[in-house]
Amino acid sequence: MAKAKRGLKAIQERTAKKRKQQDAQLLENGFQNASNFTDTEDHDEDVAKNGTDSWEEEQDYELRPRKLQGYDEEVIERLPIKVNGRIERKLHKKSNIKDSKKEEQDEADEEELEDEKSETSANDFEQGEESDEEPDTEESIIALKEDIADLVEKIMEEPEENTSALSRLCRMVGSKNPNTCKFSMLALVPVFKNIIPGYKIRPLTDLEKKEKVSKEVAKLRNFEQMLVLNYRRYLDLIKDLSKVPNNEDPLKVSLGALATQAANELASHVSHFNFRDDLITILVRRVCKPNLRADPISSRSIKTLEVLLNDDDEGNISLSVVRILAKTLKVRKYNVDESVLNILLSLEVLQDYDPNTKTEEQINKPKSKKVHLSKKQKKARKELKAIEEEMRKAEQSVSAEEREKNQGEILKVILSLYLNILRIDSLALAGSVLEGLVKFGGMANFELLGDFLEVMKDIIRNTEMENPTSFTVRKILLCIVTSFSLVAAHTQTKLNTDLSTFVDALYALLPHVSLDADLELSHKSLRLADPLNNELSKPSVNVSTKAELLLKALDHVFFRSRSGTKLKALAFTKRLYMCMENTPEHTTIALLKFLEKLMSRYPELSGLYSTEDRVGNGLFIMEADNPTRSNAESAVLWENNILRNHYSPVVVKGIKSLASHSKN
């Protein structure tokens, strides 16, 4: 009925509009024709006599529904139908029509109302995500948690059926409401850990998109594409949240810490999945800050990166971490904490790498005889190789060639990074770099080896040796040990390198080493923490004490290289006796054992214990920092008599043993 009324009203409106247009046209053209004027006068007379317009009556009559004779007024005739060749009239009562129309209208109104409600709820949800003006009440927070819990439950039960719920949760992470952002961000971590498959999803090719597939395959493809899309959106959101300074608003700092925590969890469990570099970038940028003490989540991020490097056997993850770390350190101008660079020492993929193995195998590898194949056989072999390659990628297995390639790239990036840090002479990172060179430097080629030695020589030349600090002493000892370790790793190549600079530096450093109060202490030693120390944490490597580094350097000079001579042995023996007057008990005992070993190799050292039957040529120059210019042949170990009165019985026993051994 409502539709009929609307149709009648539309007809009347069209009629009135047409009448107005005709009247306006008449007024514009004027009454030029007498016939028109006469008709108009007759029309006006009829209106004046009857009081109505006959034309309007005709129009109303036309629009008025016809009356059927023999039927009530409530009956309306519809279009006739033809049944068995006969035409039948269709008559309906108005009440039935009204009821049916009303039902249809009610159903339509209900559908419109539901649509409006859904749109309103969606708009309210979007506004709730964007609005943070009104503070959340306890009831609203509980409702939010319940809503998130329902979404998570749906995704966990049927992830392929509820991709819309996953999309909604990801949109909630971008909300300006901190509670909505926080709860949804943390809820998505276990969701992704459970629904992410054990393989990497690749994009479909054009041919695969065009081909017809079953419903199950289409459903799986749709789920994978939606998963990748939402996962990428989630990583972009937490990346933006994690990039917050430590002095920012506390609320933003808290959200940034939660975002980094989420990245740690995902990196530990789904590092095989897509967008791995984005996850590693979040962690690396978070730890590459000058002051890590102000960031409570940084130690967790460092631990996560170390675990990734330690558990990687294929090299793909390690290569991503090393590249991103090197690039970030360069951007930050290497102004980072030492513990960040120590992450590289957790690498395990380079343990079995030999840069010379591949070349030798290629040289000695016999050439395989070519087998004649037909075109059909060649095509079949090519298809088989393509299938095997596809299976290998699907299983994420890495061939030996690819693993070796990854190892070479990792070593190249690490050594370049170390070389750049040494060239800028970074005091904070020198210890970690030198420790890393001891571990990885033996794999460097000849060109890089020469560059490293020259850089370490420059470090020693530019160091103030008159009154060095404890850190300077340690740095020089590390340079000496590292340089000898690098050369010792290439002994098979018969490399002749002049290391006299490091030997002279060690000789000049001995008096300062003996006066160091922390000679036998490392950061792992049990002692009270310095309240003025601002370091985040002590490094996990570079733990050797200065006494250990000293003994390693002495052992390299005289027993692991060709740098030791009789004249240098005499000079070092005299200076070590001078140092033992100040060194602690354990260091003194260790030095006595070294001198006993040195005397076995150079029997000429026994002449230092006595002045009998010796012809001296000049005097021993105690102040000389070069062992070859100290005239050590004229020296006498008068310190031997002083050390006989040492408080330690073990030291006294060692002194007497050396003196008696020199007489034999």
MOKA-V321408 format. One record per residue. N is the residue number from 0. RES is the residue in one small letter. NEAR is the number of other C-alpha atoms within 8 Angstrom. Layout:
# MOKA-V321408
N/RES/NEAR
N/RES/NEAR
This chain:
# MOKA-V321408
0/m/8
1/a/6
2/k/6
3/a/7
4/k/8
5/r/8
6/g/8
7/l/9
8/k/8
9/a/8
10/i/8
11/q/8
12/e/8
13/r/8
14/t/8
15/a/8
16/k/8
17/k/8
18/r/8
19/k/8
20/q/8
21/q/8
22/d/8
23/a/8
24/q/8
25/l/9
26/l/8
27/e/6
28/n/7
29/g/6
30/f/9
31/q/7
32/n/6
33/a/7
34/s/6
35/n/9
36/f/10
37/t/8
38/d/8
39/t/8
40/e/8
41/d/8
42/h/8
43/d/8
44/e/8
45/d/12
46/v/11
47/a/8
48/k/6
49/n/7
50/g/7
51/t/8
52/d/9
53/s/8
54/w/6
55/e/7
56/e/9
57/e/8
58/q/8
59/d/8
60/y/7
61/e/7
62/l/7
63/r/6
64/p/5
65/r/4
66/k/5
67/l/8
68/q/4
69/g/4
70/y/6
71/d/6
72/e/7
73/e/7
74/v/11
75/i/9
76/e/8
77/r/8
78/l/6
79/p/8
80/i/8
81/k/8
82/v/7
83/n/4
84/g/5
85/r/6
86/i/8
87/e/8
88/r/9
89/k/9
90/l/8
91/h/10
92/k/9
93/k/9
94/s/7
95/n/8
96/i/10
97/k/9
98/d/8
99/s/8
100/k/10
101/k/9
102/e/8
103/e/8
104/q/8
105/d/8
106/e/8
107/a/8
108/d/8
109/e/8
110/e/8
111/e/8
112/l/8
113/e/8
114/d/8
115/e/8
116/k/8
117/s/8
118/e/8
119/t/8
120/s/8
121/a/8
122/n/8
123/d/8
124/f/8
125/e/8
126/q/8
127/g/10
128/e/13
129/e/9
130/s/9
131/d/9
132/e/4
133/e/5
134/p/5
135/d/6
136/t/6
137/e/6
138/e/6
139/s/8
140/i/10
141/i/8
142/a/8
143/l/9
144/k/9
145/e/8
146/d/8
147/i/12
148/a/8
149/d/8
150/l/11
151/v/13
152/e/8
153/k/11
154/i/15
155/m/10
156/e/6
157/e/8
158/p/11
159/e/9
160/e/6
161/n/10
162/t/12
163/s/6
164/a/11
165/l/12
166/s/9
167/r/8
168/l/12
169/c/14
170/r/8
171/m/11
172/v/13
173/g/9
174/s/12
175/k/10
176/n/11
177/p/9
178/n/7
179/t/13
180/c/13
181/k/11
182/f/10
183/s/13
184/m/12
185/l/10
186/a/10
187/l/11
188/v/11
189/p/8
190/v/11
191/f/10
192/k/10
193/n/7
194/i/8
195/i/9
196/p/6
197/g/6
198/y/9
199/k/9
200/i/8
201/r/4
202/p/5
203/l/6
204/t/6
205/d/6
206/l/6
207/e/7
208/k/7
209/k/6
210/e/6
211/k/4
212/v/6
213/s/6
214/k/6
215/e/6
216/v/8
217/a/9
218/k/9
219/l/9
220/r/8
221/n/8
222/f/11
223/e/9
224/q/9
225/m/9
226/l/10
227/v/10
228/l/8
229/n/11
230/y/9
231/r/9
232/r/9
233/y/10
234/l/10
235/d/8
236/l/10
237/i/12
238/k/10
239/d/7
240/l/11
241/s/13
242/k/9
243/v/9
244/p/6
245/n/7
246/n/5
247/e/8
248/d/6
249/p/7
250/l/7
251/k/10
252/v/12
253/s/8
254/l/12
255/g/13
256/a/11
257/l/10
258/a/13
259/t/15
260/q/10
261/a/11
262/a/12
263/n/12
264/e/9
265/l/13
266/a/12
267/s/9
268/h/7
269/v/9
270/s/10
271/h/8
272/f/12
273/n/8
274/f/7
275/r/10
276/d/9
277/d/8
278/l/12
279/i/13
280/t/9
281/i/12
282/l/14
283/v/12
284/r/10
285/r/12
286/v/11
287/c/13
288/k/10
289/p/7
290/n/9
291/l/11
292/r/8
293/a/6
294/d/8
295/p/8
296/i/9
297/s/10
298/s/7
299/r/8
300/s/15
301/i/13
302/k/8
303/t/11
304/l/12
305/e/12
306/v/9
307/l/11
308/l/15
309/n/10
310/d/7
311/d/12
312/d/6
313/e/9
314/g/11
315/n/8
316/i/11
317/s/13
318/l/12
319/s/10
320/v/12
321/v/12
322/r/10
323/i/12
324/l/9
325/a/11
326/k/8
327/t/11
328/l/12
329/k/8
330/v/7
331/r/9
332/k/6
333/y/9
334/n/9
335/v/11
336/d/13
337/e/10
338/s/11
339/v/10
340/l/11
341/n/13
342/i/11
343/l/11
344/l/9
345/s/10
346/l/12
347/e/10
348/v/14
349/l/8
350/q/6
351/d/5
352/y/9
353/d/7
354/p/8
355/n/6
356/t/7
357/k/8
358/t/8
359/e/8
360/e/8
361/q/7
362/i/6
363/n/6
364/k/6
365/p/4
366/k/4
367/s/4
368/k/4
369/k/4
370/v/4
371/h/4
372/l/7
373/s/6
374/k/6
375/k/7
376/q/8
377/k/9
378/k/8
379/a/8
380/r/8
381/k/8
382/e/8
383/l/8
384/k/8
385/a/8
386/i/8
387/e/8
388/e/8
389/e/8
390/m/8
391/r/10
392/k/8
393/a/9
394/e/7
395/q/7
396/s/7
397/v/8
398/s/6
399/a/6
400/e/6
401/e/8
402/r/11
403/e/9
404/k/8
405/n/12
406/q/13
407/g/9
408/e/9
409/i/12
410/l/12
411/k/8
412/v/11
413/i/11
414/l/13
415/s/8
416/l/9
417/y/10
418/l/11
419/n/8
420/i/13
421/l/12
422/r/7
423/i/6
424/d/8
425/s/9
426/l/6
427/a/7
428/l/11
429/a/12
430/g/12
431/s/12
432/v/12
433/l/11
434/e/12
435/g/12
436/l/13
437/v/11
438/k/8
439/f/10
440/g/11
441/g/13
442/m/10
443/a/10
444/n/6
445/f/6
446/e/6
447/l/9
448/l/12
449/g/8
450/d/9
451/f/10
452/l/9
453/e/8
454/v/11
455/m/11
456/k/10
457/d/8
458/i/9
459/i/10
460/r/6
461/n/6
462/t/7
463/e/6
464/m/7
465/e/4
466/n/6
467/p/10
468/t/6
469/s/8
470/f/7
471/t/9
472/v/12
473/r/10
474/k/10
475/i/10
476/l/13
477/l/12
478/c/11
479/i/12
480/v/12
481/t/12
482/s/12
483/f/13
484/s/11
485/l/13
486/v/12
487/a/10
488/a/9
489/h/10
490/t/8
491/q/6
492/t/5
493/k/6
494/l/8
495/n/4
496/t/5
497/d/5
498/l/8
499/s/7
500/t/8
501/f/10
502/v/11
503/d/11
504/a/11
505/l/11
506/y/12
507/a/10
508/l/10
509/l/11
510/p/10
511/h/10
512/v/10
513/s/11
514/l/8
515/d/8
516/a/4
517/d/8
518/l/10
519/e/9
520/l/9
521/s/9
522/h/6
523/k/6
524/s/6
525/l/4
526/r/4
527/l/4
528/a/5
529/d/5
530/p/4
531/l/4
532/n/6
533/n/5
534/e/6
535/l/7
536/s/5
537/k/7
538/p/9
539/s/7
540/v/8
541/n/8
542/v/9
543/s/7
544/t/10
545/k/13
546/a/9
547/e/8
548/l/12
549/l/9
550/l/11
551/k/9
552/a/13
553/l/8
554/d/9
555/h/12
556/v/13
557/f/13
558/f/8
559/r/8
560/s/10
561/r/8
562/s/9
563/g/10
564/t/8
565/k/8
566/l/10
567/k/10
568/a/13
569/l/12
570/a/14
571/f/10
572/t/10
573/k/12
574/r/11
575/l/10
576/y/11
577/m/10
578/c/11
579/m/11
580/e/8
581/n/8
582/t/10
583/p/8
584/e/8
585/h/6
586/t/10
587/t/11
588/i/11
589/a/9
590/l/11
591/l/11
592/k/9
593/f/9
594/l/9
595/e/9
596/k/8
597/l/10
598/m/11
599/s/7
600/r/6
601/y/9
602/p/7
603/e/7
604/l/12
605/s/11
606/g/9
607/l/11
608/y/12
609/s/8
610/t/8
611/e/4
612/d/4
613/r/6
614/v/4
615/g/7
616/n/6
617/g/6
618/l/8
619/f/10
620/i/9
621/m/5
622/e/5
623/a/8
624/d/10
625/n/9
626/p/14
627/t/9
628/r/8
629/s/13
630/n/13
631/a/13
632/e/11
633/s/10
634/a/10
635/v/9
636/l/10
637/w/7
638/e/9
639/n/11
640/n/7
641/i/8
642/l/11
643/r/9
644/n/7
645/h/9
646/y/6
647/s/7
648/p/7
649/v/7
650/v/13
651/v/13
652/k/8
653/g/11
654/i/12
655/k/9
656/s/8
657/l/10
658/a/10
659/s/8
660/h/8
661/s/10
662/k/6
663/n/4
